[in-house]
Amino acid sequence: MYSALSSIVAFFSLLSIVTATAVIKRAPEIEERAGRTFIGYNGFNGTPRPPQASGGGELGAVFYVADAVDLAKLFAHGADPSKDFICLIHADSTEWARIPKAWVPQRILSQGGNAVNAFSPGTVVFAPHTNAGLPAGSPAHVYQLGVRQAQISRLQLTADCKPKATFAKDHSTLNYPSLDKAWNIQHPA
């Protein structure tokens, strides 16, 4: 009896350690891991594919990455929920440190995607995003970044995609403004 009980207790203890480890591994951190830097979340509905720029949008023709998993969840919504995905996006740490980054001034944002496309070529662009449609418990402010198509291969972007349901109770955020100094994000006039 004691042996069977000990085995059961040991099994559940091991299960809790494995579960805790899995959660820790899934939770992205801003640190280099094997030369990769976690830069945010991308949400979509469809078949997973390598990162590629969109046809357009608020930041122009860029690959969109969100600092908050809740914003990615908003974009991971389609007619077929089994195709709703959230991806953790990583970049080569050396190239991420080298590539210029800048906040898009409001005056440029208000002119639309074409103006943003022309703004600071070769730069990864950052901008606020509206909180409209985000669930309760979301961060007070959410932000996005845009990687232009030519930069995707330079940064060696990778996407670790999982079903949206995996993130059901996750409200993680990187809070891009808090990374201004660490990532050397410029604030042009």
Summary of the structure (lengths in Angstrom):
residues: 189
radius of gyration: 19.1
end to end distance: 73.9
largest distance: 74.1
contacts: 531
relative contact order: 0.21
helix: 37%
strand: 28%
